[in-house]
């Protein structure tokens, strides 16, 4: 009887493991949004605006989304003084020179409307994707207080990017970092007051 029960426990534990690993994807074990996408680089940014087209467009879903800048080990994170275009005190720094690198990112939708972005508080760190492992800072829509979501049907067709100094960005990543928390969320769960509007 004891052997039989041990086999049952083993089978149940195995089935639970399979269910969990099937429900998750990606190297971090979190379930990924189907809208996430890597835009392969590298990209060289400077003080001149550069526009990066997205074909097909990046699609909005009812989750917090940001355009993430993935960089090599040459760059680290640092804290900087917030400013008009840099609400949160995060930037990259060149590991050799120690100079702060501040990127400005503007997203454009298929209607020609633009969304200013800001470095997202807490969405910095290290990320592993198929192309490798990178340091990153995410840039999200710069809405008012409590505004986190792009409008339903929004299609982002390009990003305009510039930097206060030259920087090499390995890849761009359209990320939904909190998708794993509530993958069942729908547009009915988004309040009008939580929607980011073009500037």
The 8 nearest C-alpha neighbors of each residue, nearest first, counted from 0:
[[1, 3, 2, 4, 5, 6, 7, 8],
 [0, 2, 4, 3, 5, 6, 7, 8],
 [3, 1, 5, 0, 4, 6, 7, 8],
 [2, 4, 0, 6, 1, 5, 7, 8],
 [5, 3, 7, 1, 6, 2, 8, 0],
 [4, 6, 8, 2, 7, 3, 9, 1],
 [5, 7, 9, 3, 4, 8, 10, 2],
 [8, 6, 4, 10, 9, 5, 11, 3],
 [9, 7, 5, 11, 6, 10, 12, 4],
 [8, 10, 6, 12, 7, 11, 13, 5],
 [11, 9, 13, 7, 12, 8, 14, 6],
 [12, 10, 14, 8, 13, 9, 15, 7],
 [13, 11, 9, 15, 10, 14, 8, 16],
 [12, 14, 16, 10, 15, 11, 9, 17],
 [15, 13, 17, 11, 16, 12, 10, 18],
 [14, 16, 12, 18, 13, 17, 11, 19],
 [15, 17, 13, 19, 14, 18, 20, 12],
 [16, 18, 14, 20, 15, 19, 21, 13],
 [19, 17, 15, 21, 16, 20, 22, 14],
 [18, 20, 16, 22, 21, 17, 15, 23],
 [19, 21, 23, 17, 22, 18, 16, 24],
 [22, 20, 18, 23, 19, 17, 24, 16],
 [21, 23, 19, 20, 18, 30, 24, 17],
 [24, 22, 30, 20, 29, 21, 28, 19],
 [23, 25, 30, 28, 29, 31, 22, 26],
 [26, 24, 27, 28, 29, 31, 23, 30],
 [25, 27, 28, 127, 24, 128, 29, 129],
 [26, 28, 29, 25, 127, 24, 126, 30],
 [29, 27, 26, 25, 23, 24, 30, 20],
 [30, 28, 23, 27, 179, 24, 31, 25],
 [29, 31, 23, 179, 24, 22, 28, 32],
 [32, 30, 24, 29, 33, 178, 179, 25],
 [31, 33, 34, 35, 178, 175, 30, 182],
 [34, 32, 35, 31, 36, 175, 30, 60],
 [35, 33, 32, 58, 36, 57, 60, 59],
 [36, 34, 174, 173, 33, 32, 175, 37],
 [35, 37, 173, 172, 34, 38, 174, 57],
 [36, 38, 172, 171, 39, 173, 170, 35],
 [39, 37, 171, 170, 172, 36, 40, 173],
 [38, 40, 170, 37, 41, 171, 169, 172],
 [41, 39, 170, 42, 169, 38, 168, 171],
 [40, 42, 169, 168, 170, 39, 167, 43],
 [43, 41, 168, 40, 167, 169, 44, 170],
 [42, 44, 167, 166, 168, 41, 45, 165],
 [43, 45, 166, 161, 165, 162, 42, 167],
 [44, 46, 165, 162, 164, 47, 161, 163],
 [47, 45, 162, 161, 163, 164, 48, 44],
 [48, 46, 45, 161, 49, 44, 162, 160],
 [49, 47, 161, 160, 159, 46, 50, 45],
 [48, 50, 160, 159, 47, 161, 51, 44],
 [49, 51, 159, 158, 160, 52, 157, 48],
 [50, 52, 158, 157, 159, 49, 53, 160],
 [53, 51, 157, 156, 50, 54, 158, 56],
 [54, 52, 56, 156, 157, 55, 51, 57],
 [55, 53, 56, 52, 156, 57, 157, 155],
 [54, 56, 53, 57, 156, 52, 58, 155],
 [57, 55, 156, 53, 54, 155, 154, 58],
 [56, 58, 155, 154, 156, 55, 53, 59],
 [59, 57, 154, 56, 153, 155, 34, 60],
 [58, 60, 153, 149, 154, 152, 151, 57],
 [59, 61, 62, 58, 151, 34, 149, 186],
 [62, 60, 186, 185, 148, 184, 189, 59],
 [63, 61, 60, 64, 148, 178, 175, 177],
 [62, 64, 148, 147, 175, 177, 65, 61],
 [65, 63, 175, 174, 62, 139, 176, 66],
 [64, 66, 139, 138, 174, 137, 173, 67],
 [65, 67, 173, 138, 137, 172, 174, 139],
 [66, 68, 137, 172, 171, 136, 138, 65],
 [67, 69, 171, 135, 136, 137, 168, 70],
 [70, 68, 135, 170, 133, 169, 134, 168],
 [71, 69, 168, 169, 134, 133, 135, 68],
 [72, 70, 73, 133, 74, 134, 169, 69],
 [71, 73, 74, 70, 75, 134, 133, 94],
 [72, 74, 71, 94, 93, 75, 95, 70],
 [75, 73, 93, 72, 94, 92, 91, 71],
 [74, 76, 92, 91, 94, 77, 93, 72],
 [77, 75, 91, 90, 92, 89, 74, 78],
 [76, 78, 90, 91, 89, 92, 79, 75],
 [77, 79, 89, 88, 90, 80, 76, 91],
 [80, 78, 88, 89, 81, 77, 90, 99],
 [79, 81, 88, 82, 78, 87, 85, 89],
 [82, 80, 86, 88, 85, 87, 79, 83],
 [83, 81, 85, 84, 86, 80, 87, 88],
 [82, 84, 85, 86, 81, 117, 87, 80],
 [85, 83, 82, 86, 117, 103, 81, 116],
 [86, 84, 82, 81, 83, 87, 117, 118],
 [85, 87, 81, 82, 84, 117, 83, 88],
 [86, 88, 85, 81, 89, 118, 120, 119],
 [89, 87, 79, 78, 81, 80, 86, 90],
 [90, 88, 78, 87, 77, 79, 118, 76],
 [91, 89, 77, 101, 76, 100, 78, 99],
 [92, 90, 76, 100, 75, 77, 99, 74],
 [91, 93, 99, 75, 98, 74, 100, 97],
 [92, 94, 74, 97, 95, 96, 98, 73],
 [93, 95, 74, 97, 73, 96, 92, 75],
 [96, 94, 93, 97, 73, 98, 74, 92],
 [95, 97, 98, 93, 94, 92, 99, 74],
 [96, 98, 93, 94, 92, 95, 99, 74],
 [97, 99, 96, 92, 93, 100, 94, 95],
 [100, 98, 92, 91, 101, 90, 97, 93],
 [101, 99, 91, 92, 90, 164, 163, 98],
 [102, 100, 90, 162, 163, 99, 103, 91],
 [101, 103, 162, 161, 104, 100, 163, 160],
 [102, 104, 161, 160, 162, 101, 105, 84],
 [103, 105, 160, 159, 116, 102, 106, 158],
 [106, 104, 115, 159, 158, 114, 116, 113],
 [105, 107, 158, 114, 113, 157, 159, 155],
 [108, 106, 113, 157, 112, 155, 156, 111],
 [109, 107, 155, 156, 154, 110, 111, 112],
 [108, 110, 111, 156, 154, 155, 107, 112],
 [111, 109, 108, 112, 107, 154, 113, 153],
 [110, 112, 109, 108, 107, 113, 156, 155],
 [113, 111, 110, 108, 107, 197, 114, 109],
 [114, 112, 107, 197, 106, 198, 108, 105],
 [115, 113, 197, 106, 105, 198, 140, 107],
 [114, 116, 105, 141, 140, 113, 106, 198],
 [117, 115, 140, 141, 139, 138, 104, 105],
 [116, 118, 138, 141, 139, 85, 119, 86],
 [119, 117, 138, 137, 87, 120, 139, 136],
 [120, 118, 122, 138, 137, 117, 139, 121],
 [119, 121, 122, 87, 118, 123, 89, 88],
 [120, 122, 123, 119, 124, 137, 136, 118],
 [123, 121, 119, 120, 137, 136, 124, 118],
 [124, 122, 136, 135, 121, 137, 125, 120],
 [123, 125, 135, 134, 126, 136, 122, 76],
 [124, 126, 134, 133, 135, 127, 123, 132],
 [127, 125, 133, 132, 134, 128, 124, 135],
 [126, 128, 132, 131, 133, 26, 125, 129],
 [129, 127, 131, 130, 132, 126, 26, 25],
 [128, 130, 131, 127, 132, 26, 25, 37],
 [129, 131, 128, 132, 127, 39, 170, 37],
 [132, 130, 128, 129, 127, 133, 126, 71],
 [133, 131, 127, 126, 128, 125, 134, 130],
 [134, 132, 126, 70, 69, 71, 125, 135],
 [133, 135, 125, 70, 124, 69, 126, 71],
 [136, 134, 69, 68, 124, 123, 125, 70],
 [135, 137, 123, 68, 67, 122, 118, 138],
 [136, 138, 67, 122, 65, 66, 119, 118],
 [139, 137, 118, 65, 66, 117, 119, 116],
 [140, 138, 65, 116, 117, 119, 141, 66],
 [141, 139, 116, 142, 115, 114, 195, 117],
 [142, 140, 116, 115, 117, 139, 143, 114],
 [143, 141, 195, 146, 140, 144, 196, 147],
 [142, 144, 146, 145, 141, 195, 147, 193],
 [143, 145, 146, 142, 193, 147, 192, 141],
 [144, 146, 193, 143, 147, 192, 142, 194],
 [147, 145, 193, 194, 142, 195, 143, 144],
 [146, 148, 193, 63, 194, 195, 145, 142],
 [149, 147, 194, 195, 63, 193, 146, 62],
 [150, 148, 195, 194, 59, 153, 151, 147],
 [149, 151, 153, 194, 152, 148, 195, 59],
 [150, 152, 153, 149, 59, 60, 186, 61],
 [151, 153, 150, 154, 59, 58, 60, 149],
 [154, 152, 59, 150, 151, 58, 155, 149],
 [153, 155, 58, 108, 56, 57, 109, 156],
 [156, 154, 108, 57, 56, 107, 157, 109],
 [155, 157, 56, 53, 108, 109, 107, 52],
 [158, 156, 52, 53, 51, 107, 155, 106],
 [157, 159, 106, 51, 50, 105, 107, 160],
 [158, 160, 50, 105, 49, 104, 48, 51],
 [161, 159, 104, 49, 48, 103, 158, 50],
 [160, 162, 48, 46, 103, 45, 44, 102],
 [163, 161, 102, 45, 46, 164, 101, 44],
 [162, 164, 46, 101, 100, 45, 102, 161],
 [165, 163, 162, 45, 100, 46, 166, 101],
 [164, 166, 45, 44, 162, 167, 163, 43],
 [167, 165, 44, 43, 164, 168, 45, 162],
 [166, 168, 43, 42, 169, 44, 41, 165],
 [169, 167, 70, 42, 41, 170, 69, 43],
 [168, 170, 41, 40, 70, 69, 42, 167],
 [171, 169, 40, 39, 69, 168, 41, 38],
 [172, 170, 38, 68, 67, 37, 69, 39],
 [171, 173, 37, 67, 66, 174, 36, 38],
 [174, 172, 66, 36, 35, 65, 67, 37],
 [173, 175, 35, 65, 64, 172, 176, 66],
 [176, 174, 64, 178, 177, 63, 32, 35],
 [175, 177, 174, 178, 64, 63, 179, 122],
 [178, 176, 179, 180, 175, 63, 62, 181],
 [179, 177, 182, 180, 175, 176, 181, 32],
 [178, 180, 30, 177, 181, 182, 29, 31],
 [179, 181, 178, 177, 182, 30, 29, 183],
 [180, 182, 183, 179, 184, 178, 177, 62],
 [183, 181, 178, 184, 179, 180, 32, 30],
 [182, 184, 181, 185, 178, 180, 179, 61],
 [183, 185, 182, 181, 188, 61, 186, 62],
 [186, 184, 187, 188, 61, 183, 189, 60],
 [185, 187, 188, 189, 61, 184, 151, 60],
 [186, 188, 185, 189, 190, 184, 61, 191],
 [187, 189, 186, 185, 184, 190, 61, 191],
 [190, 188, 186, 187, 193, 191, 61, 185],
 [189, 191, 193, 192, 188, 194, 187, 186],
 [192, 190, 193, 194, 189, 146, 150, 195],
 [191, 193, 190, 194, 146, 145, 189, 195],
 [194, 192, 146, 190, 191, 145, 147, 148],
 [195, 193, 148, 146, 191, 192, 149, 150],
 [196, 194, 142, 149, 146, 148, 147, 140],
 [195, 197, 194, 198, 142, 149, 114, 150],
 [198, 196, 114, 113, 112, 195, 115, 142],
 [197, 114, 113, 196, 115, 112, 142, 141]]
